[in-house]
Amino acid sequence: MSAGSSGASRSRRSKPSPAESPTVQAWELGLRLRERREELGMTAVAAGRATGIAQAYVSGVEAGKVKLPADRLAQLVQVYEIEPDDAAELEQLRESSTKRAWWHQYSQLFPAEFLRFLGYEAGADHVRSYQSDVIDGLLQTEAYARAIMRGGNTYVRLTEVNRRIAVRMARQTRLTGDNPLTLTAVFGEGVLRQQVGGPTVMRDQLQHLATLVTKRPEQIQIRIVPFTAGAYPALGGPFQILSFPSPRLPELVWQEILTSSDIIDQSGRVADYVITFEETLERALSSDESLALIRRIAKEMT
């Protein structure tokens, strides 16, 4: 990952993390250690030899996937000749990264990649989401979410539905609080017209969207790409772009389809998604026009 990707768009974000996320803390710790190692011109193999740590362990820590004990961090600080102030920041990141997050209790329910996404989402400060088929999970009502999960998905067991809904509702707490997540969502018009759960469920869902953007216009933006827009760059491929408050952290992309999911962190690929999102946003209706369309379709749901 390159910490320099989309740097201009992140330079304004220097506030503390809006929410505790061990995943993001471990990620930043690993990035900072890797950057310092590379500044010294040292390979991961050489770092491992100097500290008595296996190269695979060093790489795992740098990727944010392996927990780092205090004594191991102290060894790396010494070998990397890290200044005391920086070392104190790294230790604070390390301590935060060891905390148990709410999503860990669902580790038997979801694959590791999705659990990592939950961690990134919990520590993000801005999410840009494009959806072509369903409402974004952060904006779903419980009835809509239940209808999605019981709509015939072969990978969701009926006995898991309630727990999966609990996770989806827990994710939505990022939209409230002292430092809420900023959300920019772009939907194809078909998302509004697909009667998930039937007309009543769908009407309530659309009214929920209208209420959110009316009450929190500076935090939540929903833009609709109408059928009349024709073909547009993001057509057919749902994805989310996550941005973070720390200027050290690059943007990530989360992409989930029926049978697979992926966290994309290569700067070039992420840039492609950012451009795709911005070009799609330009084809969408304005915020006021989108709200009017949402309300109009809600009234049609009888």
C-alpha positions in Angstrom: 0.0 0.0 0.0 1.2 3.5 -0.7 0.4 6.1 1.9 0.7 8.7 -0.7 -2.4 7.7 -2.7 -5.0 10.5 -2.9 -2.9 12.6 -0.5 -4.5 15.9 -1.5 -7.9 14.7 -0.6 -6.8 13.5 2.8 -4.5 16.4 3.9 -7.4 18.2 5.5 -8.1 15.2 7.8 -5.9 15.6 10.8 -8.5 15.2 13.6 -8.4 12.2 15.9 -10.0 9.0 14.8 -13.8 9.4 15.2 -14.2 5.9 16.6 -12.1 3.2 18.2 -11.0 0.6 15.8 -8.3 -1.9 16.7 -8.1 -2.9 13.0 -7.2 0.7 11.9 -4.8 1.2 14.9 -2.9 -2.0 14.0 -2.9 -1.0 10.3 -1.4 2.4 11.1 1.2 0.9 13.4 2.3 -1.5 10.7 2.5 1.2 8.1 4.6 3.4 10.3 7.0 0.6 11.1 7.3 -0.4 7.5 7.9 3.2 6.4 10.7 3.5 9.0 12.3 0.2 8.0 12.3 1.3 4.4 13.8 4.7 5.3 16.7 2.8 6.7 17.0 0.7 3.6 16.4 -2.5 5.6 14.6 -5.5 4.3 12.0 -7.4 6.3 14.4 -10.3 6.4 17.2 -8.1 7.9 14.8 -6.6 10.4 13.8 -10.1 11.5 17.4 -11.2 11.9 18.2 -8.1 13.9 15.4 -8.6 16.4 15.2 -12.4 16.4 11.7 -12.2 14.8 10.7 -14.3 11.8 10.4 -12.4 8.6 6.8 -13.6 8.1 6.0 -12.1 11.6 7.5 -8.8 10.6 5.5 -8.7 7.4 2.3 -9.7 9.3 2.8 -6.8 11.7 3.4 -4.4 8.9 0.2 -5.5 7.2 -1.8 -5.0 10.4 -2.7 -8.6 10.6 -0.5 -9.8 13.5 -0.7 -8.4 17.0 2.5 -7.0 18.4 3.5 -7.5 22.1 5.1 -4.5 23.9 8.5 -6.2 24.1 8.6 -6.9 20.4 7.7 -3.3 19.6 10.5 -2.2 22.0 13.0 -4.4 20.0 11.8 -2.8 16.7 12.0 0.7 18.1 15.6 0.0 19.1 16.7 -1.5 15.8 14.9 1.2 13.8 16.4 3.9 16.0 13.0 5.5 16.5 12.8 8.8 18.4 11.2 8.7 21.9 8.1 10.8 20.9 7.4 8.6 17.9 8.0 5.5 20.0 5.4 6.7 22.5 2.9 7.2 19.6 3.6 3.7 18.3 3.1 2.2 21.8 -0.3 4.0 22.0 -1.3 2.5 18.7 -0.1 -0.9 19.8 -2.2 -0.7 23.0 -5.3 0.4 21.1 -4.8 -2.4 18.5 -5.0 -5.1 21.2 -8.5 -4.1 22.4 -11.4 -6.4 21.6 -13.9 -4.8 19.2 -17.7 -5.5 19.1 -17.5 -7.4 15.8 -15.1 -10.1 17.3 -18.1 -11.8 18.9 -19.2 -12.6 15.3 -16.0 -14.2 14.2 -17.7 -17.6 13.7 -20.3 -16.0 11.5 -18.3 -14.1 8.9 -15.1 -14.7 7.0 -11.9 -12.9 8.1 -12.0 -10.4 5.2 -15.5 -9.1 6.1 -14.4 -8.8 9.8 -11.5 -6.7 8.6 -13.8 -4.5 6.6 -16.0 -4.0 9.7 -12.8 -2.8 11.4 -11.9 -0.4 8.6 -15.5 0.9 8.5 -15.5 1.5 12.3 -12.4 3.7 12.0 -13.2 5.5 8.8 -14.4 9.1 8.7 -15.9 9.1 5.2 -17.5 6.4 3.1 -18.4 6.8 -0.6 -20.7 4.0 -1.7 -22.1 3.0 -5.0 -24.9 0.5 -5.2 -26.7 -0.8 -8.3 -29.1 -3.3 -6.7 -29.8 -2.7 -3.0 -29.7 0.1 -0.4 -26.3 0.4 1.3 -26.2 -1.5 4.6 -25.5 1.6 6.6 -28.9 3.0 5.5 -31.1 -0.1 5.6 -34.1 -0.4 7.9 -34.3 -3.6 9.9 -37.3 -4.9 7.9 -35.5 -4.2 4.6 -32.3 -6.0 5.8 -34.4 -9.0 7.0 -36.1 -9.2 3.6 -32.7 -9.1 1.8 -31.3 -11.9 4.0 -34.4 -14.1 3.6 -34.8 -13.4 -0.1 -33.1 -16.7 -1.1 -29.4 -16.1 -0.5 -27.9 -19.5 -0.4 -25.0 -18.4 1.9 -27.3 -17.1 4.7 -28.8 -19.8 7.0 -32.2 -18.9 8.5 -30.7 -19.5 11.9 -28.1 -16.8 11.3 -30.5 -14.0 10.1 -31.1 -12.4 13.5 -27.4 -12.2 14.3 -26.5 -10.8 10.8 -29.2 -8.2 11.3 -27.7 -7.3 14.7 -24.4 -6.7 13.0 -25.9 -4.5 10.3 -27.7 -2.4 12.9 -24.5 -2.1 15.0 -22.7 -0.8 11.9 -25.2 2.0 11.7 -24.2 3.5 15.0 -21.3 5.1 13.1 -23.9 7.5 11.7 -24.5 8.9 15.2 -22.4 10.2 18.0 -20.1 13.1 18.5 -18.0 12.4 15.4 -20.3 10.6 13.0 -19.3 9.0 9.8 -19.8 11.1 6.6 -21.6 9.1 3.9 -22.0 9.8 0.3 -24.2 7.2 -1.4 -25.0 6.9 -5.1 -27.7 4.5 -6.1 -29.1 3.5 -9.5 -32.8 4.3 -9.8 -33.5 0.5 -9.9 -32.5 0.4 -6.2 -35.4 2.5 -5.3 -37.9 0.6 -7.4 -37.0 -3.0 -6.5 -39.7 -3.9 -4.0 -37.6 -5.7 -1.5 -39.9 -7.1 1.2 -43.0 -5.8 -0.7 -44.4 -2.3 -1.1 -44.9 -1.5 2.7 -41.3 -2.4 3.6 -40.0 -0.5 0.6 -42.1 2.5 1.3 -40.8 2.6 4.9 -37.2 2.2 3.6 -37.5 5.1 1.2 -39.1 7.3 3.8 -36.1 6.4 6.1 -33.7 7.6 3.4 -35.7 10.8 3.0 -35.6 11.5 6.7 -31.9 10.9 7.0 -30.9 13.3 4.3 -33.4 15.9 5.4 -32.2 15.9 9.0 -28.5 15.5 8.3 -27.8 17.1 4.9 -24.2 17.9 5.7 -23.4 14.4 6.9 -25.4 12.1 4.6 -25.8 12.7 0.9 -27.8 10.4 -1.3 -27.7 10.9 -5.1 -29.7 8.9 -7.6 -28.6 8.0 -11.1 -31.9 7.9 -13.1 -32.7 5.4 -15.8 -32.5 8.2 -18.3 -28.8 8.6 -17.6 -28.1 5.6 -19.8 -24.7 3.8 -19.4 -22.4 5.3 -16.8 -18.9 4.3 -15.4 -20.0 2.4 -12.3 -22.9 0.6 -13.8 -23.2 -3.0 -12.5 -20.4 -3.0 -9.9 -21.2 -2.1 -6.3 -18.3 -0.8 -4.2 -17.3 1.4 -1.3 -14.4 3.8 -0.9 -13.2 4.3 2.7 -11.2 7.3 3.8 -9.6 7.8 7.2 -8.9 10.7 9.5 -5.1 10.0 9.8 -3.2 11.6 6.9 -0.9 8.5 7.1 -3.6 6.1 6.0 -4.4 5.7 2.3 -7.9 5.1 1.0 -9.3 1.6 0.6 -12.0 0.0 -1.5 -14.4 -2.7 -0.4 -16.1 -4.7 -3.1 -18.6 -7.5 -2.3 -20.6 -9.6 -4.8 -22.6 -12.8 -4.3 -19.8 -15.3 -3.9 -16.7 -13.2 -3.1 -15.5 -10.0 -1.4 -12.2 -8.1 -1.6 -10.4 -5.3 0.2 -8.5 -3.3 -2.5 -5.5 -1.4 -1.2 -3.3 -0.9 -4.3 -3.1 2.8 -4.9 -3.5 2.6 -8.7 -6.6 0.5 -8.4 -8.1 2.6 -5.6 -7.5 5.7 -7.8 -9.5 4.0 -10.6 -12.5 3.5 -8.2 -12.3 7.1 -7.0 -12.4 8.4 -10.6 -15.3 6.1 -11.4 -17.2 7.2 -8.4 -16.7 10.9 -9.1 -17.7 10.5 -12.8 -20.8 8.6 -11.8 -21.7 11.3 -9.2 -21.6 13.8 -12.1 -24.3 11.8 -13.9 -26.5 11.6 -10.9 -29.4 13.9 -10.0 -28.7 16.7 -7.6 -29.4 16.2 -3.9 -32.8 18.0 -4.1 -33.8 16.2 -7.3 -32.7 12.8 -5.7 -34.8 13.5 -2.6 -37.8 14.4 -4.7 -37.5 11.2 -6.6 -37.1 9.1 -3.4 -40.3 10.7 -2.0 -42.2 10.3 -5.3 -41.4 6.6 -5.6 -42.2 6.1 -1.9 -45.7 7.5 -2.6 -46.1 5.0 -5.4 -45.5 2.1 -3.0 -49.1 1.3 -2.1 
